[in-house]
Amino acid sequence: MEMFIYFPQPLGIPRDEIEDLLQEYLGQNGEVTGAGAGETGSNVDLEVFGNAHDHVQPIKGLLRQAGVPAGTVIVVEDQRYPVAE
């Protein structure tokens, strides 16, 4: 199941550090499949094996600890989960 994480500009930390953190968390349960950046922000794409909704809360915690900016959002099946609540 696909999961997308969108960050506003500027991210403030290297995106590859976020990718490594996410891959370490996922382990055998998924993988980072892509990333990109544009004028409005950047993103990291994940493929989660099983139900991606089950991983939203732990990933939100990891992203908060990493210091991602306000406005970061996780999207799973068109459902948006703001990281900062």
N, CA, C and O atoms as a GROMACS GRO file, in nm:
protein
  340
    1MET      N    1   0.085  -0.117   0.000
    1MET     CA    2   0.000   0.000   0.000
    1MET      C    3   0.090   0.124   0.000
    1MET      O    4   0.188   0.130   0.074
    2GLU      N    5   0.056   0.220  -0.083
    2GLU     CA    6   0.138   0.339  -0.096
    2GLU      C    7   0.110   0.441   0.014
    2GLU      O    8  -0.003   0.457   0.060
    3MET      N    9   0.217   0.509   0.053
    3MET     CA   10   0.210   0.619   0.149
    3MET      C   11   0.297   0.730   0.095
    3MET      O   12   0.408   0.706   0.048
    4PHE      N   13   0.248   0.852   0.103
    4PHE     CA   14   0.324   0.968   0.055
    4PHE      C   15   0.338   1.067   0.169
    4PHE      O   16   0.243   1.091   0.243
    5ILE      N   17   0.457   1.124   0.182
    5ILE     CA   18   0.481   1.225   0.284
    5ILE      C   19   0.524   1.352   0.212
    5ILE      O   20   0.620   1.353   0.136
    6TYR      N   21   0.450   1.460   0.237
    6TYR     CA   22   0.476   1.587   0.171
    6TYR      C   23   0.526   1.689   0.274
    6TYR      O   24   0.468   1.704   0.381
    7PHE      N   25   0.634   1.757   0.238
    7PHE     CA   26   0.696   1.857   0.324
    7PHE      C   27   0.690   1.993   0.254
    7PHE      O   28   0.716   2.001   0.134
    8PRO      N   29   0.657   2.099   0.327
    8PRO     CA   30   0.666   2.233   0.267
    8PRO      C   31   0.812   2.275   0.259
    8PRO      O   32   0.898   2.216   0.324
    9GLN      N   33   0.839   2.377   0.179
    9GLN     CA   34   0.976   2.431   0.173
    9GLN      C   35   0.990   2.534   0.282
    9GLN      O   36   0.892   2.600   0.313
   10PRO      N   37   1.103   2.552   0.342
   10PRO     CA   38   1.218   2.463   0.337
   10PRO      C   39   1.203   2.348   0.436
   10PRO      O   40   1.140   2.364   0.541
   11LEU      N   41   1.259   2.235   0.404
   11LEU     CA   42   1.250   2.118   0.490
   11LEU      C   43   1.332   2.138   0.617
   11LEU      O   44   1.290   2.097   0.725
   12GLY      N   45   1.449   2.199   0.605
   12GLY     CA   46   1.530   2.230   0.722
   12GLY      C   47   1.628   2.122   0.762
   12GLY      O   48   1.722   2.149   0.837
   13ILE      N   49   1.610   2.000   0.713
   13ILE     CA   50   1.704   1.890   0.737
   13ILE      C   51   1.718   1.814   0.606
   13ILE      O   52   1.627   1.817   0.523
   14PRO      N   53   1.831   1.748   0.584
   14PRO     CA   54   1.849   1.675   0.459
   14PRO      C   55   1.741   1.567   0.440
   14PRO      O   56   1.715   1.487   0.530
   15ARG      N   57   1.680   1.568   0.323
   15ARG     CA   58   1.574   1.470   0.296
   15ARG      C   59   1.626   1.328   0.303
   15ARG      O   60   1.552   1.238   0.344
   16ASP      N   61   1.752   1.305   0.263
   16ASP     CA   62   1.804   1.168   0.268
   16ASP      C   63   1.811   1.116   0.411
   16ASP      O   64   1.802   0.995   0.433
   17GLU      N   65   1.826   1.204   0.510
   17GLU     CA   66   1.822   1.161   0.650
   17GLU      C   67   1.682   1.112   0.687
   17GLU      O   68   1.667   1.013   0.759
   18ILE      N   69   1.581   1.181   0.637
   18ILE     CA   70   1.443   1.138   0.659
   18ILE      C   71   1.419   1.003   0.592
   18ILE      O   72   1.358   0.914   0.650
   19GLU      N   73   1.467   0.989   0.468
   19GLU     CA   74   1.451   0.862   0.396
   19GLU      C   75   1.515   0.748   0.473
   19GLU      O   76   1.455   0.641   0.488
   20ASP      N   77   1.637   0.769   0.524
   20ASP     CA   78   1.707   0.665   0.600
   20ASP      C   79   1.630   0.629   0.727
   20ASP      O   80   1.618   0.512   0.761
   21LEU      N   81   1.579   0.729   0.796
   21LEU     CA   82   1.502   0.707   0.918
   21LEU      C   83   1.377   0.623   0.889
   21LEU      O   84   1.345   0.530   0.963
   22LEU      N   85   1.308   0.658   0.780
   22LEU     CA   86   1.187   0.584   0.743
   22LEU      C   87   1.219   0.441   0.701
   22LEU      O   88   1.146   0.348   0.738
   23GLN      N   89   1.326   0.422   0.626
   23GLN     CA   90   1.363   0.287   0.583
   23GLN      C   91   1.402   0.201   0.703
   23GLN      O   92   1.369   0.083   0.709
   24GLU      N   93   1.473   0.261   0.796
   24GLU     CA   94   1.511   0.188   0.918
   24GLU      C   95   1.387   0.146   0.996
   24GLU      O   96   1.379   0.033   1.043
   25TYR      N   97   1.290   0.238   1.009
   25TYR     CA   98   1.166   0.206   1.078
   25TYR      C   99   1.092   0.092   1.006
   25TYR      O  100   1.048  -0.004   1.070
   26LEU      N  101   1.078   0.103   0.875
   26LEU     CA  102   1.000   0.004   0.800
   26LEU      C  103   1.064  -0.134   0.799
   26LEU      O  104   0.995  -0.235   0.808
   27GLY      N  105   1.196  -0.139   0.788
   27GLY     CA  106   1.265  -0.269   0.783
   27GLY      C  107   1.207  -0.356   0.674
   27GLY      O  108   1.203  -0.318   0.558
   28GLN      N  109   1.163  -0.475   0.714
   28GLN     CA  110   1.105  -0.569   0.618
   28GLN      C  111   0.957  -0.542   0.590
   28GLN      O  112   0.893  -0.615   0.514
   29ASN      N  113   0.902  -0.437   0.652
   29ASN     CA  114   0.760  -0.406   0.636
   29ASN      C  115   0.732  -0.306   0.524
   29ASN      O  116   0.617  -0.267   0.504
   30GLY      N  117   0.836  -0.266   0.451
   30GLY     CA  118   0.814  -0.172   0.342
   30GLY      C  119   0.945  -0.113   0.295
   30GLY      O  120   1.053  -0.153   0.338
   31GLU      N  121   0.934  -0.014   0.204
   31GLU     CA  122   1.055   0.048   0.151
   31GLU      C  123   1.025   0.188   0.098
   31GLU      O  124   0.913   0.220   0.058
   32VAL      N  125   1.129   0.270   0.100
   32VAL     CA  126   1.122   0.401   0.037
   32VAL      C  127   1.133   0.377  -0.113
   32VAL      O  128   1.228   0.314  -0.159
   33THR      N  129   1.036   0.426  -0.189
   33THR     CA  130   1.035   0.399  -0.333
   33THR      C  131   1.067   0.521  -0.418
   33THR      O  132   1.089   0.509  -0.538
   34GLY      N  133   1.069   0.639  -0.356
   34GLY     CA  134   1.099   0.757  -0.435
   34GLY      C  135   1.100   0.881  -0.349
   34GLY      O  136   1.062   0.879  -0.232
   35ALA      N  137   1.145   0.989  -0.410
   35ALA     CA  138   1.149   1.119  -0.342
   35ALA      C  139   1.163   1.225  -0.450
   35ALA      O  140   1.206   1.197  -0.562
   36GLY      N  141   1.127   1.346  -0.414
   36GLY     CA  142   1.140   1.455  -0.509
   36GLY      C  143   1.128   1.589  -0.441
   36GLY      O  144   1.096   1.598  -0.322
   37ALA      N  145   1.155   1.693  -0.518
   37ALA     CA  146   1.144   1.829  -0.467
   37ALA      C  147   1.102   1.921  -0.580
   37ALA      O  148   1.134   1.898  -0.696
   38GLY      N  149   1.029   2.024  -0.544
   38GLY     CA  150   0.983   2.121  -0.642
   38GLY      C  151   0.968   2.256  -0.577
   38GLY      O  152   1.016   2.279  -0.465
   39GLU      N  153   0.903   2.346  -0.646
   39GLU     CA  154   0.888   2.482  -0.597
   39GLU      C  155   0.807   2.492  -0.468
   39GLU      O  156   0.832   2.580  -0.386
   40THR      N  157   0.711   2.402  -0.450
   40THR     CA  158   0.623   2.412  -0.334
   40THR      C  159   0.664   2.322  -0.218
   40THR      O  160   0.604   2.331  -0.111
   41GLY      N  161   0.763   2.238  -0.236
   41GLY     CA  162   0.805   2.150  -0.128
   41GLY      C  163   0.872   2.024  -0.179
   41GLY      O  164   0.918   2.017  -0.293
   42SER      N  165   0.877   1.924  -0.092
   42SER     CA  166   0.940   1.798  -0.129
   42SER      C  167   0.854   1.683  -0.078
   42SER      O  168   0.758   1.704  -0.004
   43ASN      N  169   0.890   1.562  -0.120
   43ASN     CA  170   0.812   1.446  -0.081
   43ASN      C  171   0.901   1.322  -0.069
   43ASN      O  172   1.010   1.316  -0.125
   44VAL      N  173   0.849   1.225   0.005
   44VAL     CA  174   0.908   1.092   0.013
   44VAL      C  175   0.793   0.995  -0.010
   44VAL      O  176   0.686   1.009   0.050
   45ASP      N  177   0.814   0.897  -0.097
   45ASP     CA  178   0.713   0.797  -0.129
   45ASP      C  179   0.754   0.663  -0.068
   45ASP      O  180   0.870   0.623  -0.075
   46LEU      N  181   0.656   0.595  -0.008
   46LEU     CA  182   0.681   0.466   0.056
   46LEU      C  183   0.587   0.361   0.001
   46LEU      O  184   0.474   0.391  -0.038
   47GLU      N  185   0.633   0.238  -0.002
   47GLU     CA  186   0.547   0.122  -0.025
   47GLU      C  187   0.548   0.044   0.106
   47GLU      O  188   0.653  -0.005   0.149
   48VAL      N  189   0.431   0.034   0.168
   48VAL     CA  190   0.420  -0.035   0.295
   48VAL      C  191   0.350  -0.167   0.270
   48VAL      O  192   0.244  -0.172   0.209
   49PHE      N  193   0.411  -0.274   0.317
   49PHE     CA  194   0.353  -0.407   0.300
   49PHE      C  195   0.248  -0.426   0.410
   49PHE      O  196   0.280  -0.421   0.529
   50GLY      N  197   0.124  -0.446   0.371
   50GLY     CA  198   0.015  -0.454   0.467
   50GLY      C  199  -0.061  -0.323   0.469
   50GLY      O  200  -0.062  -0.250   0.370
   51ASN      N  201  -0.122  -0.294   0.580
   51ASN     CA  202  -0.207  -0.176   0.593
   51ASN      C  203  -0.122  -0.056   0.633
   51ASN      O  204  -0.072  -0.049   0.745
   52ALA      N  205  -0.106   0.039   0.542
   52ALA     CA  206  -0.024   0.158   0.568
   52ALA      C  207  -0.082   0.244   0.678
   52ALA      O  208  -0.008   0.313   0.749
   53HIS      N  209  -0.214   0.242   0.694
   53HIS     CA  210  -0.277   0.322   0.800
   53HIS      C  211  -0.224   0.283   0.938
   53HIS      O  212  -0.219   0.366   1.028
   54ASP      N  213  -0.185   0.157   0.955
   54ASP     CA  214  -0.132   0.110   1.083
   54ASP      C  215   0.003   0.173   1.116
   54ASP      O  216   0.044   0.174   1.232
   55HIS      N  217   0.071   0.226   1.017
   55HIS     CA  218   0.204   0.285   1.037
   55HIS      C  219   0.202   0.437   1.049
   55HIS      O  220   0.306   0.499   1.072
   56VAL      N  221   0.087   0.497   1.033
   56VAL     CA  222   0.080   0.645   1.034
   56VAL      C  223   0.126   0.702   1.167
   56VAL      O  224   0.211   0.791   1.169
   57GLN      N  225   0.074   0.654   1.278
   57GLN     CA  226   0.108   0.713   1.408
   57GLN      C  227   0.256   0.697   1.441
   57GLN      O  228   0.318   0.795   1.482
   58PRO      N  229   0.317   0.579   1.425
   58PRO     CA  230   0.460   0.569   1.452
   58PRO      C  231   0.544   0.658   1.360
   58PRO      O  232   0.643   0.717   1.405
   59ILE      N  233   0.506   0.669   1.234
   59ILE     CA  234   0.582   0.754   1.141
   59ILE      C  235   0.564   0.901   1.178
   59ILE      O  236   0.659   0.978   1.168
   60LYS      N  237   0.444   0.940   1.219
   60LYS     CA  238   0.425   1.078   1.265
   60LYS      C  239   0.520   1.109   1.381
   60LYS      O  240   0.579   1.216   1.386
   61GLY      N  241   0.534   1.015   1.474
   61GLY     CA  242   0.625   1.035   1.587
   61GLY      C  243   0.768   1.049   1.542
   61GLY      O  244   0.841   1.135   1.592
   62LEU      N  245   0.811   0.965   1.449
   62LEU     CA  246   0.948   0.974   1.396
   62LEU      C  247   0.973   1.107   1.328
   62LEU      O  248   1.078   1.169   1.346
   63LEU      N  249   0.877   1.150   1.249
   63LEU     CA  250   0.892   1.277   1.177
   63LEU      C  251   0.898   1.395   1.273
   63LEU      O  252   0.975   1.488   1.253
   64ARG      N  253   0.815   1.391   1.377
   64ARG     CA  254   0.819   1.499   1.477
   64ARG      C  255   0.956   1.505   1.544
   64ARG      O  256   1.013   1.612   1.560
   65GLN      N  257   1.007   1.388   1.584
   65GLN     CA  258   1.138   1.382   1.648
   65GLN      C  259   1.248   1.433   1.556
   65GLN      O  260   1.346   1.493   1.601
   66ALA      N  261   1.232   1.410   1.426
   66ALA     CA  262   1.332   1.454   1.329
   66ALA      C  263   1.324   1.606   1.306
   66ALA      O  264   1.415   1.665   1.249
   67GLY      N  265   1.215   1.667   1.350
   67GLY     CA  266   1.202   1.812   1.338
   67GLY      C  267   1.151   1.861   1.205
   67GLY      O  268   1.189   1.969   1.159
   68VAL      N  269   1.062   1.782   1.142
   68VAL     CA  270   1.006   1.827   1.015
   68VAL      C  271   0.921   1.952   1.038
   68VAL      O  272   0.869   1.971   1.148
   69PRO      N  273   0.906   2.036   0.936
   69PRO     CA  274   0.834   2.162   0.954
   69PRO      C  275   0.682   2.145   0.965
   69PRO      O  276   0.625   2.044   0.923
   70ALA      N  277   0.620   2.248   1.022
   70ALA     CA  278   0.474   2.254   1.024
   70ALA      C  279   0.425   2.248   0.880
   70ALA      O  280   0.488   2.303   0.789
   71GLY      N  281   0.313   2.184   0.860
   71GLY     CA  282   0.259   2.170   0.725
   71GLY      C  283   0.292   2.036   0.662
   71GLY      O  284   0.242   2.004   0.554
   72THR      N  285   0.377   1.956   0.728
   72THR     CA  286   0.408   1.822   0.677
   72THR      C  287   0.283   1.736   0.690
   72THR      O  288   0.214   1.741   0.791
   73VAL      N  289   0.255   1.658   0.586
   73VAL     CA  290   0.136   1.574   0.586
   73VAL      C  291   0.169   1.437   0.528
   73VAL      O  292   0.250   1.424   0.437
   74ILE      N  293   0.103   1.334   0.584
   74ILE     CA  294   0.112   1.197   0.533
   74ILE      C  295  -0.018   1.168   0.460
   74ILE      O  296  -0.126   1.200   0.510
   75VAL      N  297  -0.009   1.108   0.341
   75VAL     CA  298  -0.128   1.075   0.263
   75VAL      C  299  -0.130   0.925   0.235
   75VAL      O  300  -0.034   0.868   0.182
   76VAL      N  301  -0.242   0.862   0.271
   76VAL     CA  302  -0.265   0.721   0.244
   76VAL      C  303  -0.406   0.710   0.186
   76VAL      O  304  -0.503   0.749   0.250
   77GLU      N  305  -0.415   0.657   0.065
   77GLU     CA  306  -0.545   0.639   0.000
   77GLU      C  307  -0.630   0.766   0.006
   77GLU      O  308  -0.747   0.759   0.043
   78ASP      N  309  -0.574   0.878  -0.029
   78ASP     CA  310  -0.644   1.007  -0.031
   78ASP      C  311  -0.685   1.056   0.108
   78ASP      O  312  -0.753   1.157   0.119
   79GLN      N  313  -0.644   0.987   0.213
   79GLN     CA  314  -0.669   1.035   0.349
   79GLN      C  315  -0.544   1.109   0.396
   79GLN      O  316  -0.433   1.056   0.390
   80ARG      N  317  -0.562   1.231   0.443
   80ARG     CA  318  -0.451   1.317   0.484
   80ARG      C  319  -0.436   1.314   0.636
   80ARG      O  320  -0.534   1.329   0.710
   81TYR      N  321  -0.312   1.295   0.681
   81TYR     CA  322  -0.280   1.295   0.823
   81TYR      C  323  -0.176   1.404   0.850
   81TYR      O  324  -0.059   1.383   0.820
   82PRO      N  325  -0.216   1.519   0.905
   82PRO     CA  326  -0.116   1.620   0.941
   82PRO      C  327  -0.021   1.565   1.046
   82PRO      O  328  -0.064   1.496   1.139
   83VAL      N  329   0.106   1.595   1.032
   83VAL     CA  330   0.204   1.543   1.128
   83VAL      C  331   0.197   1.620   1.258
   83VAL      O  332   0.206   1.561   1.365
   84ALA      N  333   0.180   1.751   1.251
   84ALA     CA  334   0.168   1.832   1.372
   84ALA      C  335   0.021   1.849   1.404
   84ALA      O  336  -0.056   1.900   1.323
   85GLU      N  337  -0.019   1.807   1.522
   85GLU     CA  338  -0.160   1.818   1.562
   85GLU      C  339  -0.172   1.906   1.683
   85GLU      O  340  -0.283   1.928   1.732
   0.00000   0.00000   0.00000
